[in-house]
Amino acid sequence: MSAKAQNAHPGMNLGYGEGARKAEVDVFGFWVFLMTDLVTFGLVFAIFGTMVGATAGGPGPEEVTDLRSIAIQTALLLGSSFAFSWASLSMKYDRGRGRTLIFLSFAATSALGFLVMEFIDLRHLVEIGATPQRSGYLSALWALVGLHGLHVAVGLLGVGSLTGQILLYGLTDKIKSRVTRLGLYWHFLDIVWVGIFSMVYLAGVA
Amino acid sequence: MNEDAWTPIPGSGFDWNPLTGRLHWGDLKLLEVFEDPSINSFVASAASWIAVLAALAIVILLTVKRRWGWLWSEWLVSVDHKKIGIMYILTGFVMMARGVAEGVVMRTHQATAYQGGFLSNEHWAELFSTHGTVMIFFVAMPFITGFMNYLIPLQIGARDMAFPVLNQISLGLTATGGALVMISLVVGAFETGGWTAYPPFTGADFDPGPGPDYWVWAIVLSGIGSMLSGLNFAVTIYKLRAPGMTFMRMPVFCWTALCTSILLVFALPPLTVAGLMQALDRLAGFHFFTNDLGGNMMNYANLFWMFGHPEVYILILPAYGIYSELTATFAAKKLYGYTSLVLATMSIAVVSFCVWLHHFYTMGQSPTINAAFGIATGIIAIPTGVKVYVWMATLWRGRIRFTVPMIYMAGFFMLFVIGGFSGIILANPAINWQVHNTQFIVAHFHNVLLPGLIFGIFAGVHIWFPKAFGFRLHERAGAITAFLWIAGFSLTFLPLYVVGLLGYPRRSAAFEDPAFIPYMIVTLCGAFVLLSAFIGLIVTLWLSVRHRDELAVPLGDPWDGRTLEWATPSPPPHYNFAVIPEITGRDAFATEKAEGRPYVTPTEYRDIHMPRDSVAGVFVFLCTTAIGFGLTWWIWWLAILGALVLLGWMFIYPFFDRTDEVIPAETVRLANEAWIAAISLREGVDRDDETTPRNRGFAATDMEQAT
């Protein structure tokens, strides 16, 4: 690392000190983690791709796709990501932790709405007999959608934990770096959802 | 629903209750021999008794010696990369004892296998499955992870890993996997589908028992640990290099470690995905790899080998790194062709992702696809060949000392090249069709893994043991052990090439052709030589500990080393370096010695911040072992409890601010100046006296000619 001062993460507004250097290592590490997660999702997508035709006489894409519900879910998740970016911006410009927390709570509520909608959809699938035990296609569908849903749920736990930390300690350097990392995770899940939305649902009924 | 009659998988026929799942007293292997006395059940029960008694002996020893507190505070909660590295290597040796013992039992069985051996077919299948799983995942992986842990921060001039607590968690997850495999020796049975555990044979339809579940959870949990290790190493190498340590100044071991880390990051997710899908198939009735309702086992084969082939290079690259350090150090020469070695390593890392299909040429692809993968496989031999030439050129006219590491190197040169050639033969799909699934394959991969990886590890242990513990290993015992490994390997595995070509299928419990018998007897003799070689390792360690005073090298540089780790006392202090060194060239320490300015007292000392101890590793180990064991035996409450506690901990953990431990500058100064003073009192030892008691770790360097 060069000796000259560098503002490694202007997005976090940490200045030029030791905090920025630590954040640089942590955030880079988190990018690498996201890369492994991307490989994981990519493989599940690939498996889904090979199993699109493997419906074994059971429900196919037409039966499992409710585009209206999927559209609302997409709006909720993209809205959640949008709210999170406002939280990040208010953190960057030092607009007080209250504002950051409000946007975080918007993001969390919206994501919770997404999960509820997804749950209702999956319950409907069980009702029409489209359980993962029915066919290879449905196994892959449930695994892919479920893996994404689990990621969102874990992310929600993270928002909860971070909210508590911000209330207790305020926006310290350490917590700013955590907000940044959770933000990366949040937007990453959005990108994965765009993939699910287009590959699983749109391509399924198109 | 009647609670008693309910089982999670309908029709699986297991007697299930909420408290102990499908686990019953009858699953304890310890009692098997008493219920059904036979040679077969005697071997099974004896193995589990050995495991239980060995664990008990360790517990008693720790209690009698009052070492529990020491074990806890010095080792288990330590986040020091050096201690974590040593614990990895120790794990590898413990598991290796099991793997070698299984090997001997298997060879004994095969020597009697003409028209059926002394073990039952299931027991035999369990043996080759556990042997492979243990040796790859819990011997080879901990060995290389241990070396990378120990060496990376020392060689790049850092104080610790980028994420020290995560490092400890990785070790905890590896221990979870090892623990599950060891538990399977005592409770229930392991799977019988080989270390690759191909479904549908390992699916719920054919094997509903706990065996494949043990495999899945051991592999998935330890696999996540390995992935996190890779992440940690990569970030450490990218971000924590000392000032001036540019990429092209890094020691070659660090380059191989970087490539291995990248492979770990990309290749472990396929294994996790394959394992979890297999678990969903088995536990929740999904249809990823089943025979019916749209399942496709080829997806498993592809996922597994997308991991499995890079895994081969994950294991061998750090060994290449060790050989590179070895040749340069023990020939007292600069490494010939550093740049080509780096390029070769990177090429191997990239091409290793393009060859996975050569593990199943016979499973129905078109000849075109097979040809493409055959060509890619042939190509990967080129950078490997480059490396062998680089090492030979480095040795050329060097001041070679035929000490233990060099004996392993010589064995590696002769035997590994044979293994490599058999690999090139196998790369050709047409030939591969003839010998696939025969002992020829067994000969090939033992030939690359044993002389390639394991010889490298043992050579590395001889090189860096004095760094870690402050005394050298016993030279004579080490040399005898090394020759035993070379002879044992040759006797055991080279005959397998012949019987493979004669058509002896691998993994078969019996054979029908009496022509194989003499070869099988030779390999049995070889197995006993290998067993004595393993005992030789223990004897070497025992003799070294006994003679540790005359073998002591506290000054830190017994081999006239070239890289930064030798510029520290042995063992290195917790913080590695009194001040972080400034790097001006390749082979940093060798440069300093050549310029006649090693061991300079720094002008200014500063306080050093080090991460504090943590219980995270032990905690994650306990939780994930509960999850793995619970899911294997369908003890849902245990698995859910483990998962909830783990999640709750992840939620709460960040609330506690982890402060650093500060080591005052004065303490560092005193320690460092005492070490430098001790050096100045001594005369450097010449390379001719390297293995005599005069060697206290201060080298009279001949670097002037050598750099």
Chai-1 contact restraints between the chains, C-beta under 6 A:
chainA,res_idxA,chainB,res_idxB,connection_type,confidence,min_distance_angstrom,max_distance_angstrom,comment,restraint_id
A,V25,B,A162,contact,1.0,0.0,6.0,A-B,restraint_1
A,V25,B,K239,contact,1.0,0.0,6.0,A-B,restraint_2
A,F28,B,V235,contact,1.0,0.0,6.0,A-B,restraint_3
A,G29,B,V235,contact,1.0,0.0,6.0,A-B,restraint_4
A,V32,B,L231,contact,1.0,0.0,6.0,A-B,restraint_5
A,T36,B,M227,contact,1.0,0.0,6.0,A-B,restraint_6
A,T36,B,V265,contact,1.0,0.0,6.0,A-B,restraint_7
A,T36,B,P269,contact,1.0,0.0,6.0,A-B,restraint_8
A,V39,B,F266,contact,1.0,0.0,6.0,A-B,restraint_9
A,V39,B,P269,contact,1.0,0.0,6.0,A-B,restraint_10
A,T40,B,P269,contact,1.0,0.0,6.0,A-B,restraint_11
A,T40,B,V273,contact,1.0,0.0,6.0,A-B,restraint_12
A,L43,B,P270,contact,1.0,0.0,6.0,A-B,restraint_13
A,L43,B,V273,contact,1.0,0.0,6.0,A-B,restraint_14
A,I47,B,N299,contact,1.0,0.0,6.0,A-B,restraint_15
A,A54,B,G294,contact,1.0,0.0,6.0,A-B,restraint_16
A,A56,B,L293,contact,1.0,0.0,6.0,A-B,restraint_17
A,A56,B,G294,contact,1.0,0.0,6.0,A-B,restraint_18
A,P132,B,F286,contact,1.0,0.0,6.0,A-B,restraint_19
A,Q133,B,G285,contact,1.0,0.0,6.0,A-B,restraint_20
A,S135,B,L293,contact,1.0,0.0,6.0,A-B,restraint_21
A,S135,B,G294,contact,1.0,0.0,6.0,A-B,restraint_22
A,G136,B,H287,contact,1.0,0.0,6.0,A-B,restraint_23
A,G136,B,G294,contact,1.0,0.0,6.0,A-B,restraint_24
A,G136,B,G295,contact,1.0,0.0,6.0,A-B,restraint_25
A,Y137,B,G294,contact,1.0,0.0,6.0,A-B,restraint_26
A,S139,B,F286,contact,1.0,0.0,6.0,A-B,restraint_27
A,S139,B,H287,contact,1.0,0.0,6.0,A-B,restraint_28
A,S139,B,F288,contact,1.0,0.0,6.0,A-B,restraint_29
A,L157,B,F651,contact,1.0,0.0,6.0,A-B,restraint_30
A,S161,B,F651,contact,1.0,0.0,6.0,A-B,restraint_31
